[in-house]
Amino acid sequence: MDYPCKSCLPRHHGMTSLMIAARDGDVQTIHCLLNQNINVDLQDDRGYTALLYACRDGYNQIVRLLLDAGANPTLSTKFGYC
């Protein structure tokens, strides 16, 4: 099945397409998803957000894009990581 801009991909372990793109450093998909006005603060089963994945993996450009899109920098995981 062809998913437009990966925004409709099923969630895997609670991960959204935005989280997967942030974790993988996929700037093109991040841009595409943010243009669809999606919720940037959804959390996966462990409490991670797309912003937390981007921070954890050192993708500074994606961190900036997510913050500019309104991502909440104060959210933390279920383990207290933020």
Buried (B, 14 or more C-beta within 10 A) or exposed (E): EEEEBBBEBEEEEEBBBBBBBBBBBBBEBBEBBBEEEBEBBBBBEEBBBBBBBBBEEEBEEBBEBBBEBEBEEEBEBEEEEE
